[in-house]
Every structure is written in C-alpha cells, then in structure tokens.
Amino acid sequence: MSFIGLVMLFVLFLMLVFLVVGVLFYRRNTQNTPSLLGIGVLLLQLLLIILFFTEITARLNELFFDILWWAVVVSGFIVGIRKFKNNVIISVLNIFISLLLAILMLLLLFITSM
C-alpha cells in the first residue's frame, strides 16, 4: 500500500507542477484556442476510462485492448506536449490523464503477473 501512496504523491506533485506552469503560460499567451486533435484525444481518453470502469473492456480481445490502451496513452502524451503553446488547459489534462492511464495499466499488469 505504501508504494501506491508514493506513486499517488508523485502524480499529485506532477499535477501541481503542470498546473503552475500552465497558469504562468496561460497569462502570457493571448491565443488560447484548443485544437481539435487535443479535444479528440481527451475525449478518447475519457471514453477509455468509462469503458474500463464499466467492465466493457473485459469482453474485448486482450491484445487489441493492450494496443488500444497504449496507443491512447502515447497519443495523449504526444498531443499534450506538442499543443502546449496553443491551449495549456487541454494539454495539461491530456498529459495528466495519460499519466493516470499508464499507472493504471502498469498496476494491472503487476497485479495479474503475480
């Protein structure tokens, strides 16, 4: 339980850092239009979280599910980093949700490998 607490403290620290950096860049930047790619990846991440917690993903093929999961995580990181100047809020949300999805999948892999 202490390892999970340590991981969550690290995630909360990263979230705080991203929010502080986002607020600092938000005040300087006058062009804050969100990109369609950023919003699309964010909606895809939220859909994946909903599908996971409603246990619909348990019926999918395991290989397909793993590829889909990691593709969404990597695309969230890439879009979050590349579109950081355009809209800080969407980028921080993409990075944070990608980080949460990656931690959740790694915990699932560690639990099922025991």
Salt bridges, closest charged atoms under 4 A:
none
